[in-house]
Amino acid sequence: MPSGIRLQRIQDQIRQVLTILLETKVNDPRVEGAYITDVSVDRELDFANIYISSLVGEEQAAEILDGLRSAAGYLRYELSRAVKLRVMPKLRFYWDDTPEKADRIESLLAEIQAERLTNADEDAESEEINNEEMNDEGNRSED
């Protein structure tokens, strides 16, 4: 079993090589626009879990994963040529919905921020009105 540092180095190498392969060598139109978000290799180096996302979004996730699974043999072969390991792990592809979740969280935070600004403006206006009313009452009692 490799050490934690070596395992991380292997994962990084696999990610780099796969990224280059997806951009330059894989001509499957189903895989177009897909990118690797993470690579996780188990301690025995039996499996490499590849997490994929796309700018297109989750609508074409099944199609992208099918394209990658059909190219898995070729990708594994090319990886074995670039990453020097005794045995190349089997590739398993999973959809990573983290980017979509992050976009959703950002939009919710933007809504909250806008709502707070609106409420702050309304509070400032009502405070101004209250101050004016107090000044008017004060002026009346002085007369």
ABEGO torsion letter per residue (X at the ends): XBBAAAAAAAAAAAAAAAAAAAAAABABAAABGBBBABBBBBAAGABBBBBBBBAAEAAAAAAAAAAAAAAAAAAAAAAAAABBBABBBBBBBBBBAAAAAAAAAAAAAAAAAAAAAAAAAAAAAAAAAAAAAAAAAAAAAAX
